[in-house]
Amino acid sequence: MILDASDAARMHHADPVMVEEILAFVSHRLLEPEEPLDGLADRDRLAASLDGLICENGRDFREVLAIYENDLAPTVLSADSPRMFSFVPSAPTKASLLFDMVVSAASLQGISWFEAAGAVMAENQALRILSDLAGLPPESGGVFVSGGSAANLSALVVARDTMRRRRREAQLPDLPLRVVVSDQAHSSIANSLNITMMTALVVDTRATDGVLTGQSVRHALASDPDPSDICAVVATAGTTNAGIVDDIVSIGEVAREHGWWLHVDGAYGGAGILSARVRPRFAGIDRADSIVMDPHKWWFSPFDAAALLYRDPRLAAAVHTQDASYLDVIHDGDINPSDLAHHLTRRARGLPLWFSLAVNGINAYRDAVDRGIDLARYAARRLSERSDCMLVREPDLSIVLFRRRGWGEADYAHWSQDLLQRQRAFVTSSRWRGEVVGRLVFLHPATTEEMIDEVIDALG
C-alpha cells in the first residue's frame, strides 16, 4: 500500500498557530533588554523533563516548547550575555540573528554557484570586505566554515598538499612534513596536525612574553637538525587564552625566505584589524597565504561561522574540490564554496554576517570592537589598582589575565560559582605557564563598567 501524500507529508504542512507562537517566543527573546546569563543545571531534573518526550505519535508543540523554555534553556549558558566573560563569548547583532532565521526558514544551502548563486554572491561580498580589511589582493577569496578548528584544518591541508606538489615538481621525494607553531597556538592547530599526519616544531615564547617572532623562529631553526621538511608556519592574531598578537611581519619574512606557507589564525582576534588603536599590531597580515576569522566571535554573528580566506583560492580548490559523477554539473569553471574546505554540504552560514554588515555598516563594527578593547583596559586598570592583584601581562586586545595573590584553583572556582549562582557574571580561571590565573574576556559592547566592577569587587 502506498501512503497518501497528504498523510506522509503531514510534518511539512505549517501549523499557523505554532508559527505564530514560536515567532512570538523568538521576538520576546530578541527584544529582552539584556540577554539572561542562565547556566545552572540539575542533571536529574533535566533527565526527568525529557523522559519519554519523544514518542510514536508526537506531542502538542506547546508542551515541548514549555519544556525547552522552562527546563532546558535556563541550563544553557548564554554566550551572548553581556555578563559572559569566559571562553570566547558571542554577541550576535539583532540583524544577524534575524537573518539567521531567514537562512534556516528557507533552508538555504551554499554548496555551489550552480545551486545557490545568490547566496554565494552575498557571502563572497562579505568575504571581500574581510579580505580588503586584511589587505589581501583582489584575487583572494574564501569560504565560511563551521568554526576556527575546521578552518585551521582546511588551510593546513592546503599548505601540506601545496608543498607536496612543489616537491613532486622538483622531483624531490615525499616525506612527512612539519609546521612551525608557537607554544601559545590554539589547541585546534595541534589537532589539525594530528589529523593531517604532520608534526609541529614548537617554538618556546617565554623569552618574548608569549609572542611568536621571526627571531624566535630562527632560533628554533638553528637548533633543528634538518628543517627542510617544514611546509608552513602559523602566526596567531589574538591567542584564545591571552589575546596575544604575534609579530606577523617578522614571521612572514622567515616564511618567504624558506618558501613556507604563512597561515594566520585570527579566529578570535582578527576583528582587531577594524580598530585604529590596535591595527598596527596586525602589520604583515596582508602577506598571509591563509587567514581565519570567526564571525561568531568578534564579528558579532550567530554560531556557527568562521571565515577562511586564501591569498590564492585556486590552490585550495586544487586540494579540496571533490570529484564525483553526480557533481560534474556544479564544476563549470567557478570556484564553489564546497571547493575551498574539507566539506561538501554546507548551509549559507555567511549570510547573517552579510546582512548585518549591510544593515549596520562597518563603522558600527569598529565601534563595537573598540568598546571591547576599552573594557579590557578598564578592567586591567582596576585590577592594577588593587594591592592583592597583578596583571600577568598588559592586554593586547580584549582578554585580561591576572593573578589574585594568595589564591589557588579552589578560590578561583568559588569566585566563579558565586557570581554564576547570583547571575551576576560567568567567569572562569585559566592557566599561564602552568599557573592557575584569573581570565576575563570582553566582547559584548553592551557590557558596562559597573558589571566589571562587580566581578572585580567579588575578588574580596
N, C-alpha and C positions, 0 to 999 in steps of 0.2 A: 504494500500500500504506500502510495506517495503522499506525503504530508501536504496539506493545503498551504499555499504561500502565505496567506494572511495569518495562519496559526504558527507556522515555522518562523515567521518574521515578527512575531509579537514584541520581541525585545527592541525592535528597531522602529517602532511607532512611538513618537514622542507623546508623553503624558503632559498636557498643558499645565496641570496643577503642579506636577513635580518640577517642570521647568521654572515656573514662577517662584516656587518656594525655594528652590536651590539658588536661583539668581538673587532672591531676597537675602538669603543667608550670606552669599558672597558679597553683596552690596554692603551689608552690615559690617562684615569683616574689613572691607576696604575703607569704609568711612569711619572706623574707630579712630579717635584722636591719638591713641598710642597703641601699637600692637602689643598684646599681652605677652609676658615672658613665658609663663607656664613651665612645664618640665618636671613636676613632681609625680612619680608613678608608684603604683602598688601592683605588683605583678599578679597577685591572686585576684584582685578586683578586676583587672583587665581580662584575665582568663575567664572569669565568671561572666563578664559582659559579652564576650564573644562566643561563649559556649553554645553550640548548636545554632548559631545565627544563620549560617549558610545551609540551606535545606533544599529539598527536591523542588518545591513549588514557589519558593521565594517569599518575601515579606513586604509589608507596606513600606514604602520608601521613607515615610515619616519616622517609623520605628528605627530604621537603620541610620538615618540622618541624626536622630536624637542620640543614639549610641556614640556616633562619631563626635558630635558636639559636646556631649556631657562626660563621656568616658575616655575617648581616645585623644581628641585634640588637646586637652589640658596636660597630657603627658608628653607632648612633643615640644621640645624647646623651640621657641620661635627665633630663628636665625635673623629675622627681620626686625626684631625688637630693638629700640634704641638703647636698651639696657643689656644687650648681649655684647659682652666684652671678651669672649673666649673663642678659641679656634680661629677661623676667619669668618666673621658674620656675613650676612647678606642683607642688603637693604634695597630691594627692587622698587623702582618708581611705580606709582599707581598706573601710569600709562603702560609700562611694560607688563604689569600683572594683568591688566585688562586685555592687552593684545595677546598674551599667552592663552587667555580663554578663547580668543578668536582662533588661534592656531589649533587648539585642542578641539573646539567645537566643529571646525571644518575638517579635522583630521588631515591637516596639511603636512605633507611629506616634502623632503627636499633632496631627493636622491640624484636627479639628473636634470639637465636642461630640457630634455625631451618631454619629461613628465611634469616638470614644475618650474617652467621658465620664469614666471613672475616672482615666485618665492626665492629662487636662486638669484635673480637680478637684485632684489631688495637686500638679501643677505650680503651679496657682493658689494653693494653700496656701503653697508655698514663696515664690512671688512676693509674697504678702500679708505674710509675715514681713519680706522685704526692704523692702517699701513702708512698713510700720509703723516699722521701724527708721529709715528716712529721714524719717519724719514726713509722708508723703503722705496725703491724705484717704481715707476708706473707699471712695469710688467709684473710686479709682485702680485700675489693672490693667496687665497687661503680657504678655510672651511671652519664651520662651527662643529665641535665635537662635544662629548658629554662633560668633560672636565679636564683639569690640568694633567691628570695622570694619563688619560687617553691621548692628549695632545703631545705630551713628552714622549710617550712610546712611539707614536706615529712619526714624529720628527726624527727620533734617533734611529728608527728603521731606515728612513731615507738617508741619513748620514752614513749608516753602515753600508747600505747597498750602493750608494754613490761611490764610496771608497772601493768597494769590491769591483765595481765596473771599471774604475780607473786603473786598478791593479791588473785586471784582465787585459785591458787595452795596452798596458805597458808590458804585458807578458810576464807579470810577476805572479808568484804562486799565491793562492788563497791562504789565509792564516787567521786565527782568532784575533779579533780586533778589540781595542780598548778605547775608553773615553776618559778624558781628564775632568774631574769633578772636585768641587770644594767639600770639605768636611761639614759644611753647613747646607749642602744641597738638599732639596726635598726628597723625602723617602721614595717618591714615585720614580726618581731617577735610578736609584738602586734597583727597584723592581723592574723598570724597563730594561736595564742592562741584563738582569737575570733572564727575562723573557727572550731577549734577542741574542742570548748566549755571548754577550760581550762582558768584559770586566772593567773595573774602574782603576784609574790611577788617582788616588785620593790625595788632595793637597791639604796639608796642615795649615790652618789660618790663624793659629794662636798668636803669632807674631804681628798680625795685621788686624787684630780686633775683629776677626770673623770675616774680613773682606778678602775675596779671592782677587789677586792681582797678577799682572803679567810676570812680575818679578818672582812671585811665589811659585808660579807655574814653571818658570825657567829653573828655579832652584830644585823643584821636584824632578825635572827632566835631567838635571846634571847628575843626580844620583840614581837615575834609572839605567839599567844595563843596555836596553835597546828600545828606544821609543818609536821605532819605525812601524809598529803595529797600532799606533794611535790614529783614530779617524776623526775625532771630534773633541771639542771642549764645551762644557756647559757653564755659562755665567748666569747668575741669578739676579734679577732686578726686583729685589724685595723678598728676602728669605721669609718663609712662613713662620718660623719661630721668633725671629728677632727683627724682621723688616730690613735686613741689610742689603744694600745695593752694591754689587761687585764692581770692580774697575773694568768696565767693558772695553774701554779704549785700549788699555794695555794688553788685556786678554786677547782682543781681536788682532793685535799686532803679532802676537805669538802664533795665533791660528793661521794668519796669512803666510807667515814665514814657513810653516810646516805643511801648508795645504790642508789644514783641518777644517771641518765643518764647525761653524760657530753657532751654537744654539743658546738662546736667551730665554730662561724660564722667568717670565713676569706674570705668572698666574695670579698671584696676589697683588704685587706691587706695580705692575705695568701701567696702571692708570695714573701713576705718578707723573707720567710724561705730560699730563694735562696742566700740571701746576708749575707756574713760573719759578716758584721758590725752591723746588727740588729738581726741576728739569735738568740742570747741569749734571746731576748725579747719573743721568741716563745717557751721557755722551758715549757715542760708539755703538748704540743700539741700532743705528742705521746701517751698520756693516754686518749685521747678523744674517745668517742663512735661513734661520727659522726663529720665530718668536711665539711665545704663548702668553695670552692674556685672558683671564676668566671674566666674562661679563657678569657671572653670578656672584662675583666678589665685588671689586671696587668699581665696576661699571654699572652697578645698580640694576641688574636684570634678574629674573627668576632662575631658580635651578631648572635644568642643568645646562650650562653653556660655557664652553671655552673656545676662544678664537685662536686658531693655529694659522700663522702667517708664514709664507715662504717667500724668500727673495726670488726664487725661480720655481714656480709651481710645476713646471714641466718635469723637473727632477722627481718631485713627489708623485706625479701621475705615472711616471715610468716605473715606479716601485709599487704603488698601491692599486692601480687600475685592475679590476677583476674581469677576467675573460670567461664568458660562458655563452653558449649559442643563443639563449633567450635574452642576453644582454646586448647582443650585437646592435640592436636598433638604437640604443642610447649613446653609442660611441660614434658620433657623426662629426667629430672634429673639435667640439667644445670640450673643455675640461670640466667634468662634473664634480660636485661636492663629494660624491662617493669615490672619486679617484684620488683623493688627497689625504686619506687617512685609512686606518685599518677597519673600515666599516663599509657597509653597503646600504642597508635600510637606515634611514635617519629621519627624524622629524625636523621641520624647519625651525630649529631652536634659536636661530639668529634673528627671527622676525620681531620678537619683543624688544630687543635692543634697537633694531632699525626703527621701529615705530616710536620708541621713546626718544631716541636721538632726534628724529624729525620733529616731534611734538615739542620737546623741551629745549632743543638747541645745545650746542657744545658748551656754551658759556655756563649753563646751569650745571653741567657735569664738572666743569672746572671749579665752580664754587663749592660743590659738594665734596670734591676731593680735597680742596684746600681746608674745608671745615674739619675733615678727619685729621689732617696734619696739625691744625691748630689745637684740636682736642688732645692729641698726643703730647704736644709741647706743654699744654696747660697741666696735664697730669704729671709730666716729668718735673715741671717746676714745683708743683705741690708736694711731690714725693721728696724732692731735693731739699725742701724747706723743713722736713721732719728729721729730727736727730736720730730716729730709730729706723730710717730707711735710706737706701742709697741706690742710685741707678746702676745697672750692670753696664750700660752704655747709653750715650745720648741717642734718641730715636732718629733714624734716617727718614722714616715715613710715618706710619700711624700705629706702630707697635711699641710698647714700653715694657722692658724687662727691668725688674728691680728686686732688691733684697730687703726683707724685713728682719732687722738684726734680732738674733735670738730665736728665730722661728725655724721649725723643721717642716717636713711634709705634712704631719698631722695638723699643725697650726694653719697652714695654707688651706687644707681641706676643711677645717672648721670654719674659716673665713668664707669659703665658697658656699658651704652648706647653709650657713646663717643667712647670707644675702639672698640665696635662692629661696629658702623657706619663707622669707619675708617678701619675696617677689620684688626685691629692690634692684638686683643685678645678677647676671651669671658670670662668674669669674672662675678661672682655674689656674693652677700653677703649671710651670713647665720646668725644663732643666737647661742650664747653661754650663757647659764643660763639666757635666756630672753633678752640679749643684742644683738643688731644688730652689726655684726662684718664683716670684710673682710675675704674672704676664697680663697685660691689658691691651686689647685691640680696639681701635676706634675706626669705625667705618660709616655708621649711620649719621647723616648730617643733622638729624633731629635730636641726637644725644646732647644733653645740656651739661654745663659746668657743675650744676647742682647735683646731677646724677653721679658725676665723677667724685665730687666732694664726699658724697655719702659712702661710696666704695672705699675711698682712702681713709675716711674717718673711722670706718669699721675695722681698720688695722689695729685699733687700740690706742 
